[in-house]
């Protein structure tokens, strides 16, 4: 989720799975609009877990050559 809204997988947002144990969110071609609070929930028969991270996208300053 980003800012409380579910993220659908797409060409830019991919959920990666490593050995069916570790999951990662891959954001390709990051844009300023991707800034926000990302939340991940996981649940199985043993319980549940949640983690959050804040992504702050900063645009690269333009260089001026004179």
N, CA, C and O atoms as a printed pandas DataFrame, in Angstrom:
     atom_number atom_name residue_name chain_id  residue_number  x_coord  y_coord  z_coord
0              1         N          UNK        A               1    0.842   -1.175    0.000
1              2        CA          UNK        A               1    0.000    0.000    0.000
2              3         C          UNK        A               1    0.890    1.243    0.000
3              4         O          UNK        A               1    1.981    1.253    0.570
4              5         N          UNK        A               2    0.393    2.276   -0.651
5              6        CA          UNK        A               2    1.050    3.582   -0.574
6              7         C          UNK        A               2    0.019    4.570   -0.056
7              8         O          UNK        A               2   -1.040    4.756   -0.654
8              9         N          UNK        A               3    0.344    5.196    1.060
9             10        CA          UNK        A               3   -0.551    6.179    1.683
10            11         C          UNK        A               3   -1.957    5.616    1.861
11            12         O          UNK        A               3   -2.944    6.315    1.632
12            13         N          UNK        A               4   -2.045    4.346    2.271
13            14        CA          UNK        A               4   -3.326    3.709    2.569
14            15         C          UNK        A               4   -4.084    3.160    1.379
15            16         O          UNK        A               4   -5.197    2.659    1.535
16            17         N          UNK        A               5   -3.494    3.245    0.177
17            18        CA          UNK        A               5   -4.165    2.737   -1.026
18            19         C          UNK        A               5   -3.390    1.545   -1.584
19            20         O          UNK        A               5   -2.161    1.566   -1.652
20            21         N          UNK        A               6   -4.121    0.514   -1.978
21            22        CA          UNK        A               6   -3.500   -0.697   -2.522
22            23         C          UNK        A               6   -2.786   -0.370   -3.831
23            24         O          UNK        A               6   -3.306    0.367   -4.669
24            25         N          UNK        A               7   -1.601   -0.924   -3.991
25            26        CA          UNK        A               7   -0.819   -0.745   -5.224
26            27         C          UNK        A               7   -1.034   -1.968   -6.097
27            28         O          UNK        A               7   -0.793   -3.093   -5.659
28            29         N          UNK        A               8   -1.480   -1.764   -7.314
29            30        CA          UNK        A               8   -1.613   -2.860   -8.271
30            31         C          UNK        A               8   -0.270   -3.085   -8.946
31            32         O          UNK        A               8    0.438   -2.128   -9.259
32            33         N          UNK        A               9    0.085   -4.349   -9.171
33            34        CA          UNK        A               9    1.326   -4.622   -9.887
34            35         C          UNK        A               9    1.177   -4.145  -11.329
35            36         O          UNK        A               9    0.098   -4.211  -11.917
36            37         N          UNK        A              10    2.269   -3.670  -11.874
37            38        CA          UNK        A              10    2.277   -3.142  -13.243
38            39         C          UNK        A              10    3.705   -3.233  -13.766
39            40         O          UNK        A              10    4.559   -3.872  -13.151
40            41         N          UNK        A              11    3.961   -2.592  -14.904
41            42        CA          UNK        A              11    5.322   -2.565  -15.436
42            43         C          UNK        A              11    6.266   -1.827  -14.491
43            44         O          UNK        A              11    7.458   -2.129  -14.446
44            45         N          UNK        A              12    5.745   -0.867  -13.741
45            46        CA          UNK        A              12    6.572   -0.072  -12.810
46            47         C          UNK        A              12    6.634   -0.645  -11.409
47            48         O          UNK        A              12    7.675   -0.553  -10.757
48            49         N          UNK        A              13    5.548   -1.236  -10.925
49            50        CA          UNK        A              13    5.479   -1.773   -9.563
50            51         C          UNK        A              13    5.441   -3.300   -9.618
51            52         O          UNK        A              13    4.473   -3.889  -10.101
52            53         N          UNK        A              14    6.502   -3.932   -9.120
53            54        CA          UNK        A              14    6.582   -5.395   -9.172
54            55         C          UNK        A              14    6.855   -5.929   -7.771
55            56         O          UNK        A              14    7.620   -5.341   -7.007
56            57         N          UNK        A              15    6.216   -7.052   -7.447
57            58        CA          UNK        A              15    6.451   -7.743   -6.191
58            59         C          UNK        A              15    7.395   -8.899   -6.482
59            60         O          UNK        A              15    7.059   -9.816   -7.232
60            61         N          UNK        A              16    8.574   -8.848   -5.886
61            62        CA          UNK        A              16    9.577   -9.885   -6.100
62            63         C          UNK        A              16    9.519  -10.886   -4.953
63            64         O          UNK        A              16    9.320  -10.499   -3.801
64            65         N          UNK        A              17    9.691  -12.168   -5.260
65            66        CA          UNK        A              17    9.617  -13.247   -4.282
66            67         C          UNK        A              17   10.920  -14.034   -4.341
67            68         O          UNK        A              17   11.308  -14.526   -5.401
68            69         N          UNK        A              18   11.598  -14.150   -3.192
69            70        CA          UNK        A              18   12.846  -14.895   -3.109
70            71         C          UNK        A              18   12.632  -16.127   -2.219
71            72         O          UNK        A              18   12.375  -15.996   -1.023
72            73         N          UNK        A              19   12.740  -17.307   -2.806
73            74        CA          UNK        A              19   12.608  -18.587   -2.091
74            75         C          UNK        A              19   11.295  -18.704   -1.323
75            76         O          UNK        A              19   11.230  -19.410   -0.317
76            77         N          UNK        A              20   10.263  -18.030   -1.780
77            78        CA          UNK        A              20    8.950  -18.082   -1.147
78            79         C          UNK        A              20    8.991  -17.660    0.319
79            80         O          UNK        A              20    8.125  -18.043    1.106
80            81         N          UNK        A              21   10.012  -16.863    0.685
81            82        CA          UNK        A              21   10.174  -16.400    2.065
82            83         C          UNK        A              21   10.294  -14.892    2.171
83            84         O          UNK        A              21    9.751  -14.283    3.093
84            85         N          UNK        A              22   10.998  -14.295    1.236
85            86        CA          UNK        A              22   11.272  -12.858    1.290
86            87         C          UNK        A              22   10.610  -12.191    0.090
87            88         O          UNK        A              22   10.759  -12.636   -1.048
88            89         N          UNK        A              23    9.883  -11.125    0.364
89            90        CA          UNK        A              23    9.219  -10.372   -0.699
90            91         C          UNK        A              23    9.737   -8.943   -0.695
91            92         O          UNK        A              23    9.997   -8.374    0.365
92            93         N          UNK        A              24    9.886   -8.367   -1.870
93            94        CA          UNK        A              24   10.338   -6.981   -2.022
94            95         C          UNK        A              24    9.475   -6.284   -3.059
95            96         O          UNK        A              24    9.007   -6.898   -4.017
96            97         N          UNK        A              25    9.273   -4.997   -2.850
97            98        CA          UNK        A              25    8.579   -4.178   -3.828
98            99         C          UNK        A              25    9.632   -3.466   -4.668
99           100         O          UNK        A              25   10.478   -2.744   -4.140
100          101         N          UNK        A              26    9.573   -3.673   -5.968
101          102        CA          UNK        A              26   10.491   -3.023   -6.899
102          103         C          UNK        A              26    9.717   -1.937   -7.634
103          104         O          UNK        A              26    8.696   -2.211   -8.264
104          105         N          UNK        A              27   10.208   -0.707   -7.550
105          106        CA          UNK        A              27    9.593    0.414   -8.268
106          107         C          UNK        A              27   10.580    0.847   -9.342
107          108         O          UNK        A              27   11.666    1.342   -9.042
108          109         N          UNK        A              28   10.192    0.655  -10.586
109          110        CA          UNK        A              28   11.054    1.042  -11.698
110          111         C          UNK        A              28   10.652    2.425  -12.197
111          112         O          UNK        A              28    9.489    2.817  -12.099
112          113         N          UNK        A              29   11.621    3.159  -12.730
113          114        CA          UNK        A              29   11.359    4.499  -13.263
114          115         C          UNK        A              29   10.647    5.355  -12.202
115          116         O          UNK        A              29    9.551    5.867  -12.430
116          117         N          UNK        A              30   11.295    5.493  -11.048
117          118        CA          UNK        A              30   10.712    6.211   -9.914
118          119         C          UNK        A              30   10.394    7.650  -10.300
119          120         O          UNK        A              30   11.179    8.315  -10.976
120          121         N          UNK        A              31    9.230    8.117   -9.860
121          122        CA          UNK        A              31    8.767    9.477  -10.151
122          123         C          UNK        A              31    8.496   10.214   -8.844
123          124         O          UNK        A              31    8.329    9.588   -7.797
124          125         N          UNK        A              32    8.452   11.536   -8.905
125          126        CA          UNK        A              32    8.170   12.334   -7.710
126          127         C          UNK        A              32    6.863   11.909   -7.047
127          128         O          UNK        A              32    6.757   11.943   -5.821
128          129         N          UNK        A              33    5.874   11.513   -7.832
129          130        CA          UNK        A              33    4.584   11.100   -7.312
130          131         C          UNK        A              33    4.621    9.790   -6.536
131          132         O          UNK        A              33    3.638    9.426   -5.890
132          133         N          UNK        A              34    5.750    9.072   -6.593
133          134        CA          UNK        A              34    5.894    7.827   -5.840
134          135         C          UNK        A              34    6.248    8.083   -4.382
135          136         O          UNK        A              34    6.260    7.151   -3.577
136          137         N          UNK        A              35    6.536    9.326   -4.034
137          138        CA          UNK        A              35    6.821    9.679   -2.648
138          139         C          UNK        A              35    5.632    9.292   -1.775
139          140         O          UNK        A              35    4.481    9.513   -2.152
140          141         N          UNK        A              36    5.909    8.719   -0.619
141          142        CA          UNK        A              36    4.817    8.395    0.292
142          143         C          UNK        A              36    5.183    7.318    1.287
143          144         O          UNK        A              36    6.317    6.842    1.318
144          145         N          UNK        A              37    4.218    6.939    2.100
145          146        CA          UNK        A              37    4.379    5.908    3.130
146          147         C          UNK        A              37    3.935    4.571    2.550
147          148         O          UNK        A              37    2.777    4.412    2.163
148          149         N          UNK        A              38    4.845    3.623    2.491
149          150        CA          UNK        A              38    4.577    2.292    1.959
150          151         C          UNK        A              38    4.412    1.318    3.125
151          152         O          UNK        A              38    5.217    1.302    4.056
152          153         N          UNK        A              39    3.367    0.516    3.060
153          154        CA          UNK        A              39    3.047   -0.432    4.121
154          155         C          UNK        A              39    2.935   -1.828    3.525
155          156         O          UNK        A              39    2.364   -2.015    2.450
156          157         N          UNK        A              40    3.486   -2.804    4.237
157          158        CA          UNK        A              40    3.390   -4.197    3.810
158          159         C          UNK        A              40    2.831   -5.021    4.966
159          160         O          UNK        A              40    3.325   -4.937    6.091
160          161         N          UNK        A              41    1.791   -5.824    4.682
161          162        CA          UNK        A              41    1.216   -6.748    5.653
162          163         C          UNK        A              41    1.417   -8.160    5.146
163          164         O          UNK        A              41    1.276   -8.434    3.954
164          165         N          UNK        A              42    1.747   -9.047    6.060
165          166        CA          UNK        A              42    1.870  -10.463    5.726
166          167         C          UNK        A              42    1.135  -11.265    6.796
167          168         O          UNK        A              42    1.172  -10.925    7.979
168          169         N          UNK        A              43    0.470  -12.331    6.365
169          170        CA          UNK        A              43   -0.283  -13.162    7.314
170          171         C          UNK        A              43   -0.199  -14.618    6.879
171          172         O          UNK        A              43   -0.294  -14.937    5.694
172          173         N          UNK        A              44   -0.019  -15.493    7.864
173          174        CA          UNK        A              44   -0.092  -16.928    7.614
174          175         C          UNK        A              44   -0.646  -17.602    8.868
175          176         O          UNK        A              44   -1.116  -16.921    9.780
176          177         N          UNK        A              45   -0.595  -18.934    8.919
177          178        CA          UNK        A              45   -1.201  -19.654   10.044
178          179         C          UNK        A              45   -0.490  -19.392   11.372
179          180         O          UNK        A              45   -1.035  -19.698   12.433
180          181         N          UNK        A              46    0.713  -18.833   11.327
181          182        CA          UNK        A              46    1.469  -18.563   12.544
182          183         C          UNK        A              46    1.247  -17.145   13.090
183          184         O          UNK        A              46    1.647  -16.842   14.215
184          185         N          UNK        A              47    0.626  -16.303   12.311
185          186        CA          UNK        A              47    0.379  -14.935   12.771
186          187         C          UNK        A              47    0.466  -13.936   11.638
187          188         O          UNK        A              47    0.300  -14.279   10.467
188          189         N          UNK        A              48    0.728  -12.706   12.005
189          190        CA          UNK        A              48    0.839  -11.659   10.986
190          191         C          UNK        A              48    1.913  -10.657   11.380
191          192         O          UNK        A              48    2.313  -10.561   12.540
192          193         N          UNK        A              49    2.365   -9.919   10.379
193          194        CA          UNK        A              49    3.405   -8.906   10.586
194          195         C          UNK        A              49    3.129   -7.729    9.665
195          196         O          UNK        A              49    2.499   -7.873    8.617
196          197         N          UNK        A              50    3.611   -6.565   10.073
197          198        CA          UNK        A              50    3.444   -5.364    9.276
198          199         C          UNK        A              50    4.713   -4.530    9.395
199          200         O          UNK        A              50    5.338   -4.471   10.454
200          201         N          UNK        A              51    5.077   -3.894    8.302
201          202        CA          UNK        A              51    6.203   -2.973    8.328
202          203         C          UNK        A              51    5.877   -1.785    7.444
203          204         O          UNK        A              51    5.080   -1.892    6.511
204          205         N          UNK        A              52    6.495   -0.655    7.740
205          206        CA          UNK        A              52    6.270    0.565    6.966
206          207         C          UNK        A              52    7.605    1.224    6.647
207          208         O          UNK        A              52    8.584    1.087    7.380
208          209         N          UNK        A              53    7.610    1.932    5.548
209          210        CA          UNK        A              53    8.784    2.716    5.160
210          211         C          UNK        A              53    8.291    3.963    4.433
211          212         O          UNK        A              53    7.268    3.926    3.750
212          213         N          UNK        A              54    9.019    5.062    4.580
213          214        CA          UNK        A              54    8.669    6.284    3.861
214          215         C          UNK        A              54    9.681    6.482    2.748
215          216         O          UNK        A              54   10.890    6.472    2.978
216          217         N          UNK        A              55    9.174    6.662    1.545
217          218        CA          UNK        A              55   10.025    6.909    0.379
218          219         C          UNK        A              55    9.904    8.376    0.011
219          220         O          UNK        A              55    8.808    8.869   -0.256
220          221         N          UNK        A              56   11.032    9.069   -0.003
221          222        CA          UNK        A              56   11.062   10.474   -0.394
222          223         C          UNK        A              56   11.850   10.579   -1.691
223          224         O          UNK        A              56   13.067   10.396   -1.694
224          225         N          UNK        A              57   11.174   10.867   -2.777
225          226        CA          UNK        A              57   11.823   10.981   -4.080
226          227         C          UNK        A              57   12.224   12.430   -4.291
227          228         O          UNK        A              57   11.392   13.335   -4.223
228          229         N          UNK        A              58   13.508   12.639   -4.548
229          230        CA          UNK        A              58   14.036   13.990   -4.750
230          231         C          UNK        A              58   14.502   14.087   -6.197
231          232         O          UNK        A              58   15.259   13.241   -6.673
232          233         N          UNK        A              59   14.049   15.114   -6.883
233          234        CA          UNK        A              59   14.461   15.267   -8.282
234          235         C          UNK        A              59   15.911   15.733   -8.332
235          236         O          UNK        A              59   16.389   16.458   -7.460
236          237         N          UNK        A              60   16.576   15.301   -9.363
237          238        CA          UNK        A              60   17.957   15.683   -9.554
238          239         C          UNK        A              60   17.996   17.129  -10.050
239          240         O          UNK        A              60   17.264   17.493  -10.970
240          241         N          UNK        A              61   18.835   17.937   -9.449
241          242        CA          UNK        A              61   18.939   19.345   -9.855
242          243         C          UNK        A              61   19.490   19.435  -11.269
243          244         O          UNK        A              61   20.381   18.677  -11.653
244          245         N          UNK        A              62   18.956   20.357  -12.022
245          246        CA          UNK        A              62   19.446   20.569  -13.383
246          247         C          UNK        A              62   20.758   21.349  -13.332
247          248         O          UNK        A              62   20.897   22.302  -12.566
248          249         N          UNK        A              63   21.686   20.943  -14.133
249          250        CA          UNK        A              63   22.957   21.655  -14.225
250          251         C          UNK        A              63   22.889   22.635  -15.380
251          252         O          UNK        A              63   22.359   22.324  -16.447
252          253         N          UNK        A              64   23.421   23.800  -15.160
253          254        CA          UNK        A              64   23.472   24.804  -16.208
254          255         C          UNK        A              64   24.920   25.025  -16.577
255          256         O          UNK        A              64   25.751   25.339  -15.725
256          257         N          UNK        A              65   25.219   24.857  -17.865
257          258        CA          UNK        A              65   26.589   25.070  -18.341
258          259         C          UNK        A              65   26.597   26.375  -19.135
259          260         O          UNK        A              65   25.823   26.560  -20.074
260          261         N          UNK        A              66   27.487   27.262  -18.732
261          262        CA          UNK        A              66   27.569   28.577  -19.407
262          263         C          UNK        A              66   28.856   28.666  -20.180
263          264         O          UNK        A              66   29.124   29.685  -20.819
